[in-house]
Amino acid sequence: MSDNIKIRYEARAAVLKALGHPSRLFIVDELAKGERCVNELAALVGADMSTISKHLSILKSAGLVNDEKRGNSIFYRLAIPCIVNFFSCVESVVKAKAQAGLDSL
């Protein structure tokens, strides 16, 4: 594998790793509906603001979200909205697995 190809797959893995937590998946789903501040996301997820801030930092580092400071609040939005299309594919895999009786891990 060439270095360029390896770098590309490492970059893809970093995005997938950033999505590899249920709370972050939920946050991305919520941001697909529109921008949100940390307080709103914390209430929706049911976690403290520091935990949500860490999740958002991971998503931001992966290039999935952008932020904008307004007054004392920071608002987050999806940087690449097409990421929710990927979720449709993942959901198809989950449904196919369930239909095949492969739910237990």
Number of C-alpha atoms within 10 A of each C-alpha: 6 6 8 9 10 11 12 11 12 12 13 12 13 17 17 12 13 20 20 11 12 10 19 19 17 15 24 24 16 18 20 18 11 11 17 19 17 19 16 15 23 17 12 13 17 11 13 13 16 11 14 22 15 12 19 24 17 19 24 18 14 18 15 21 20 17 17 12 10 9 6 5 12 13 15 22 22 25 16 12 15 11 14 16 9 9 14 11 11 12 11 11 12 14 14 13 13 12 10 9 9 11 11 6 3
